[in-house]
């Protein structure tokens, strides 16, 4: 292909597209022209890349195409009403529709964790397989309790928040593969079961549950929610259901997963605040657990009540539905 001739033939179209893409307002006819020129220039860019790659020309056309795409699909501005609707409708509906998945994960994980704790507690040889006697003594008499207060509360809250957000993100992102979600849950199960078993086996069940319960109720529920939604995404690929393609079912479940991921950012932040400021506080154990229970119960009521109400009204929890606009902002 003669690159100079190709450029000479289409230079006028590219310049016209560039001018249209930078205008603030366009008429209906100009919008149609912009769309047509955008499609043609995208094709021109593809041809040049494949046949006669010229870095300078490719860079210029790429910039023009991106400007045109930005004009056709402008970035939506932040809206307080939309943010409010997300937290009062979209997120709770998405969590509610996946409720059987994360409730099942919660029951299975909790049952296995308790069984492992009391098995480890009843078998000293198992405890020694996980930790030396000196290490267990240090954990029971110092490390477990000091973990919650050895750092400044605000720093500890941020550290806990990011760690739990990472676990939730992995569970959601890897949900389509299923196995990584199970692996993440298994890692947490072994950690909680081992530490809990050693604490109970050394007669400190009161300390273990007294420190875990205030924040653990909400924190673990958020992790279970992420894992349940992640597994639901994977199952949508395996069994899409009657009348649905695998790709369509997977896309719908994945969009719901995005909604849950955004909502869990705030939920895990609240959990981190409880862990950093309530768990190590000087309040009596019963008071700390009560605070954690109230926060946890409020979250469950929020998801189940608002979620059921939104689902009954026909809401889907699809984050993309909130991003569509009925108006043509270019006209």
Secondary structure, 3 states (H helix, E strand, C coil): CCHHHHHHHHHHHHHHHHHHHCCCCCCHHHHHHHHHHHHHHHHHHHHHHHHCCCHHHHHHHHHHHHHHHHHHCCCCCCCHHHHHHHHHHHHHHHHHHCHHHHHHHHHHHHHHHHHHHHHHHHCHHHHHHHCCHHHHHHHHHHHHHHCCCCCCHHHHHHHHHHHHHHHHHHHHHCHHHCHHHHHHHHHHHHHHHHHHHHHHHCCCHHHHHHHHHHHHHHHHHHHHHHHHHHHHHHHHHHCCCCCCCHHHHHHHHHHHHHHHHHHHHHHHHHHHHHHHHHCCCCCCHHHHHHHHHHHHHHHHHHHHHHHHHHHHCCCCCCHHHHHCCCCCCCC
